[in-house]
């Protein structure tokens, strides 16, 4: 699988540059849908307490996200939505009646999902389904504000933090903003948690490019911001 040129171009823009997207392009289904959903199911089954976390008070935002997710899928031709089940693009049917918003995400869409809610002056990570972390750990980020979450990122300074916070404050419900990154990796595994305190191995030759399509959408009732992450891993193209 290749990373499309539009995503590469977006990844090359400086942080925190974002591009507006139509509502119909909020979620994507790639050629890796079936493989990624199988891996996500395995991780939810074997590492449930690692990949799905919530903080008290996030229930309303998660319930609203569930409504918005099902409504979005019902408008797509590649999903079939009924009152109690959804048929996915790979033909598998998922009963949905007893599932929470994050559990729905884990069984229906490729994207990982983080819910960010305003607590004081900043948005805080209050709940998440994170199956495919790129060198971070949900246990170290849950319950923290955006500025603290990005402490290890050298480029994410106070000025950028303020701009991101203004963006989330001003984001209108129904509007989608996206950004992307592009990072070299030696290992193609999707699930790559790493502690903030861990030393990075920079000696291994990068054989893969890992790109995340990150989208922001505000929920109209609770005002929570849904942050979705679609991960694509592709081999590094050989040099002539």
C-alpha positions in Angstrom: 0.0 0.0 0.0 1.2 3.5 -0.8 0.7 6.8 1.0 -1.2 9.1 -1.3 0.4 12.3 -2.6 -2.2 14.6 -0.9 -1.4 13.1 2.5 2.3 13.4 1.9 1.8 17.1 0.9 -0.2 17.7 4.1 2.4 16.0 6.2 5.1 18.4 4.9 3.2 21.5 6.1 4.4 23.0 9.4 2.7 22.1 12.6 -0.2 22.8 13.2 -1.3 23.4 9.6 -4.6 21.8 8.9 -6.9 21.5 5.9 -10.7 21.5 5.9 -12.5 18.4 4.6 -16.1 17.6 3.7 -18.2 15.7 6.2 -18.3 12.8 3.7 -14.5 12.5 4.0 -14.4 12.3 7.8 -13.7 8.5 7.9 -11.9 6.4 5.3 -11.8 2.8 4.2 -8.5 1.8 2.7 -7.2 -1.4 1.0 -5.9 -2.4 4.5 -9.4 -2.3 6.1 -9.9 -6.0 6.7 -6.3 -6.6 7.9 -6.4 -3.6 10.3 -9.8 -4.5 11.7 -8.5 -8.0 12.4 -5.5 -6.7 14.2 -7.6 -4.2 16.1 -10.0 -7.0 17.2 -7.0 -9.0 18.4 -5.6 -6.1 20.4 -9.0 -5.3 22.0 -9.3 -9.0 23.0 -5.8 -9.5 24.3 -4.9 -5.9 25.5 -8.2 -4.4 26.3 -7.1 -2.5 29.4 -4.2 -1.0 27.4 -5.9 0.1 24.3 -9.3 1.4 25.7 -9.3 3.9 28.6 -11.8 6.3 30.0 -11.9 8.9 32.8 -15.0 9.5 34.9 -17.3 12.1 33.3 -16.6 11.1 29.7 -19.8 9.1 29.4 -21.9 11.8 27.7 -19.3 12.6 25.1 -18.8 8.9 24.3 -22.6 8.4 23.9 -22.8 11.4 21.6 -19.9 10.1 19.6 -21.7 6.8 19.1 -24.7 8.6 17.7 -22.5 10.7 15.3 -20.5 7.6 14.2 -23.6 5.5 13.4 -25.2 8.5 11.6 -22.0 9.0 9.5 -21.8 5.3 8.6 -25.4 5.3 7.6 -24.7 7.8 4.9 -22.0 5.7 3.3 -22.5 3.1 0.5 -19.8 0.8 1.9 -21.6 0.2 5.3 -25.2 -1.1 5.8 -26.8 0.2 9.0 -29.9 -1.1 10.6 -31.4 -0.6 14.0 -29.3 -3.2 15.8 -26.4 -4.1 13.5 -23.9 -2.7 11.0 -22.5 -4.6 8.0 -19.0 -3.5 7.3 -17.2 -3.1 4.0 -15.6 -6.6 4.4 -19.0 -8.2 4.7 -18.9 -8.8 8.5 -21.9 -7.9 10.5 -21.5 -6.3 14.0 -24.4 -6.2 16.5 -24.3 -2.7 18.0 -27.0 -2.6 20.6 -24.8 -3.2 23.7 -21.6 -1.5 22.4 -20.3 1.9 23.7 -19.1 4.6 21.3 -15.4 3.5 21.6 -16.3 -0.2 21.3 -18.2 0.7 18.1 -15.2 2.4 16.7 -13.0 -0.6 17.5 -15.3 -2.9 15.6 -16.4 -0.7 12.7 -13.7 1.8 11.6 -10.0 1.7 10.9 -9.4 5.0 12.8 -8.4 5.1 16.4 -10.5 7.6 18.4 -9.6 10.0 21.1 -12.2 12.2 22.9 -11.0 15.6 24.1 -13.1 17.7 26.5 -12.6 21.2 27.8 -11.5 21.2 31.4 -10.5 24.7 32.5 -8.4 26.4 29.9 -7.5 23.3 27.9 -8.9 20.3 26.2 -8.1 17.1 28.1 -7.9 13.5 26.8 -10.9 11.9 28.7 -11.4 8.7 26.7 -9.8 6.8 23.8 -9.6 3.6 21.8 -6.0 3.6 20.7 -5.0 0.3 19.1 -2.2 1.6 16.9 -0.1 4.1 18.9 3.0 5.5 17.1 5.6 5.6 19.9 3.3 6.7 22.8 1.3 5.1 25.5 -2.4 5.8 26.3 -1.8 5.2 30.0 0.7 8.1 30.1 -1.6 10.5 28.2 -5.2 9.8 29.5 -6.5 12.6 31.7 -3.8 15.0 30.6 -4.3 18.3 28.7 -3.0 18.8 25.2 0.1 20.8 26.2 1.2 18.0 28.6 0.4 15.3 26.1 2.8 16.9 23.6 5.7 17.6 26.1 8.1 15.1 24.3 7.5 16.8 20.9 10.2 19.5 20.6 8.4 21.4 17.9 5.2 21.6 20.0 6.0 24.8 21.8 3.8 27.2 23.8 2.9 29.1 20.6 1.8 26.0 18.8 -0.1 24.8 21.9 -2.0 28.1 22.0 -2.9 27.9 18.3 -4.1 24.4 18.6 -6.3 25.3 21.7 -7.8 28.3 19.7 -8.5 25.9 16.9 -10.4 23.5 19.1 -12.2 26.3 20.9 -13.4 27.8 17.6 -14.1 24.5 15.7 -17.7 24.6 14.5 -19.7 21.3 14.9 -20.0 19.6 11.5 -16.7 21.0 10.3 -13.7 18.6 9.8 -10.1 19.7 9.9 -7.3 17.3 9.1 -3.5 17.1 9.3 -1.0 14.4 8.6 2.5 13.3 9.6 5.1 11.1 7.9 7.7 9.3 10.0 10.4 6.7 9.2 10.1 3.3 11.0 12.2 0.2 11.0 9.2 -2.0 12.1 5.9 -2.1 10.2 3.9 -3.2 13.2 0.8 -1.0 13.8 0.8 -1.4 17.6 4.0 0.4 18.7 3.5 1.8 22.3 6.6 3.5 23.8 7.0 5.3 27.1 8.0 8.9 27.2 11.0 7.8 29.3 12.2 5.2 26.7 15.2 5.9 24.7 14.7 5.9 20.9 16.6 3.5 18.8 17.8 5.7 15.9 20.5 3.2 14.7 18.0 0.9 12.9 17.7 1.7 9.2 14.1 2.9 8.4 12.5 0.5 6.0 8.9 1.8 6.3 7.1 5.1 6.3 4.3 5.5 8.8 1.7 8.2 8.1 -1.3 9.3 10.3 -4.3 11.1 8.9 -5.5 13.0 11.9 -8.9 14.6 11.9 -10.7 16.9 14.4 -14.5 17.1 14.7 -16.5 18.8 17.4 -19.7 17.2 18.8 -22.6 19.6 18.9 -24.2 18.7 22.3 -21.3 18.1 24.6 -18.7 20.2 22.7 -16.2 17.3 22.9 -13.6 17.2 20.1 -13.3 13.8 18.4 -9.7 13.2 17.3 -9.4 10.4 14.8 -6.2 8.7 13.6 -6.0 6.6 10.4 -2.6 4.9 10.2 -1.0 3.8 6.9 2.3 2.0 6.8 4.2 1.6 3.5 7.6 0.3 2.5 10.3 2.9 1.7 10.6 3.2 -2.0 13.9 1.9 -3.3 16.4 4.5 -4.5 17.5 4.4 -8.1 
